[in-house]
Amino acid sequence: MKILRITGCLLLCWSVAFCDVSLIGKWLFRTGDDSSWANPDLNDSLWDGILIPSYWEAQGYKNYDGFGWYRYHFSLDSATCQVDSVALILGKIDDVDETFLNGEKVGTNGSFPPDYVTGRDKIRKYIIPGRLLHRENVLAVRVFDSGKDGGVYRGPLKILIPEKKSEPKVKKPKINSNWFQIPFTNGISTANYDVQNCVFNNFYPHVYRRFDEKTPTKKVISSARAILFRGEDEIQLKSLTSSDAGYIENTGIVKHELVGENYKLTQYAFCPFSVDKPVWIFFIVLEGKDIENLSLNFEVNTQNLQVNIGKWAYQANGTKWLTALVSFDSDEHTDGYTFLTKFKNEHPGFSALFEEIDWWKKWHRATILPNDITANEKRLYYQSLCLIKMSQCREEFPARGQIVSSLPPSNLNFTWVRDQAYSTSALLKAGHSEEALAALQFIMNGRCGKYKRYNWQGNPTGVGQDYAVSVFRYLGNGVEESEQTDNGVIVETEGLGLTLWNLRQYVEKTEDIKFLNYYWRKISNQIADVLKNSIDETGLIRSDIGPWGRESDKKHYLYSSACAYNGLVSASFMARFLNDQKRIVGYEDAANALRINIDKNLVDVEENSLKGNLEDKNPFIYMDASSVEALNWIYTSQDNITKGTLAAYDKYLAMKSSQRGYRRTPSNKQEWLFGDLRILAALQRNPNSSRLHEVRKWIVGQSLNNYGLIPQYYDENHAEYQGVVPRIGLGSGAFILSFWSD
């Protein structure tokens, strides 16, 4: 088993007396008792993984009483190793513990047999002398349980490290630029610009990752770049001063200004929406007093070939221009041809640039803005819309309309049902019904059914009936696909409810009865009925391996049931539109029963909070930011459960700084942007909430400092972009939706 490690103490601590290292999460575990298990050099690679805080009975050790050992590997920086002492907080342990750090005993609570005395209700607090701290450390905790539940069952769980007086206090998180890849596309061809190295990369002729199982989208150009010369000597563009980089506002056009001595070089790059094939346009402008001896070139590198257009530029009135157009043509007999076109005696770059800017202006005429939006929020709102538009495939059927979840350099440019659903909803809220219709038609015309029935480890399983929405994601040709994990094939149900939500929103906004009539049999029989039949004996949507992680056993997740409730209510609305009385009643009854069972099974009365799943009992484990969709779709802002759940998010999921957002679960370290944005949607119903404005301001500032891109995660310490970047539906789409109620 992989050894789990954490990196300790921040050098810039928050304004409290201590900074801490969280110990919540996965540890290593073994039943039995052996004093050698305290040895830091012990090979524990075959030990089981276990989550704490939680009783061990809840994690596969049912009815086990006796001895068990926990081990945890973690790292500290050199400054922390020099402190006089740290405080180890191990929460509550059932019943007796003996704790070791790097082989040295640091504390005990209760007494082991034969003179057994329980220490179950005591919070373990042990002071560890600095001499025991190393860069690499191992905690070992010997535990004895006399009966019933046992183990490290409740927090707090952390190491408290004294703050050095000489270290500056940071009251607010720092907004910074730490992402340097800017994608651009026209829904067909894609590429990205590396701001730091002034190079264009990742040229693909399709916006999706794979057309079918056997046909990946091949990279047609490895890289391309503008080249600047003074005489015969090349001037490295990255040696110039970067004065401005990003998109031209409200467009998908990349712009980068570089300043040298007495001159400025500006690069523009875009894939034109006026062209329905893979095309990339580059327009380089050189201006200033000292450009007479400067010349330009443009170079394209493929896998087997390097091509450039020669040193030259069109010149007039103290300005030099270079325009290059790269296009890609393919047919069924070849892998395609890449063409590089130069314009030597004319300068069409200006006209092409202005035409593209004008195209975006015309497209935004339909855009609807929310009330009371600030200038910076408006900038990010528009840019988020542009990213969704760029991520929607414009090719002919069957690929047309799908919205990928990310863009290169990310390799997750597949069409996940969940991600597309939030993009589609955002398009509808923002006034772009035509694009939303194309996305819905892609879903409704897709080819599904592969997982209707299949065998897993000798047991029959599957959806159980014909269905019309992929259980996971789509390939470029509209065929569903899934992945297999140790716990089985991924079969998710939330896509059914989310698709019904989108369909209802579209019909409600456009009153397109013709569309609804055409697809109603498929919508009712193969989406809504399938969703209703996915409710199991618990009264909740059946268990699965989870919509976000792939590491756990099957559980009944609140997110899945919240999506189902929203979907069934939406199906009832559409049935009422068509006066389908039988289905109006059937879907309403199913939604009401689901709501009752969510209240019954997924509320922690002691915490006055919603639970993320049915199976886990400990808030340090079940708390999940995705459960906020129940607040957005089921409960009102005045319900006690809404207030209690939001308070629980602040208690268990909030990042250290009050200006930052939330983790997905207590054991996660990173800030989860989708969770932040959907919690903002819940807070939006109370517009006077200080938390609403703090977190939104934080996300807007961070995103605008990184070209309007929203990532999957911010890292714990410095909010560096991590995970999938950019996140389209669960980032850009969720940001737009954070201003609207459903």
Secondary structure, 3 states (H helix, E strand, C coil): CCCCCCECCCCCCECCCEEEEECCEEEEEEECCCHHHHCCCCCCCCCEEEEECCCHHHHCCCCCCEEEEEEEEEECCCCHHHCCEEEEEEEEEECEEEEEECCEEEEEECECCCCCECCCCCEEEEEEEHHHCCCEEEEEEEEEECCCCCEEEECCCEEEEECCCCCCCECCCCCCCCCCEEEEECCCCEEEEECCCCEEEEEECCCCCEEECCEECCCCEEEEEEEEEECCEEECHHHCEEEEEEECCCCCCEEEEEEECCEEEEEEEECCCCCCCCEEEEEEEEEECCCCCEEEEEEEECCCCEEECCCECEEECCEEEEEEEEEEECCCCCCCEEEEEECCCCCCHHHHHHHHHHHHHHHHHHCCCCCCCCHHHHHHHHHHHHHHHHCECCCCCCCCCCECCCCCCCCCCCEEHHHHHHHHHHHHHCCCHHHHHHHHHHHHCCECCCCCCEEECCEEECCCCCCCCCCCEECCCCEEECCEECCEECCCCHHHHHHHHHHHHHHHHHCCHHHHHHHHHHHHHHHHHHHHHCECCCCCECCECCCCCCCCCCECEHHHHHHHHHHHHHHHHHHHHCCCHHHHHHHHHHHHHHHHHHHHHCEECCCCEECCECCCCCHHHHCCHHHHHHHHHCCCCCCHHHHHHHHHHHHHCECCCCCCCECCCCCCCCEEHHHHHHHHHHHCCCCCCHHHHHHHHHHHHHHHCCCCCCCCEECCCCCCEECCCCCHHHHHHHHHHCCCCC
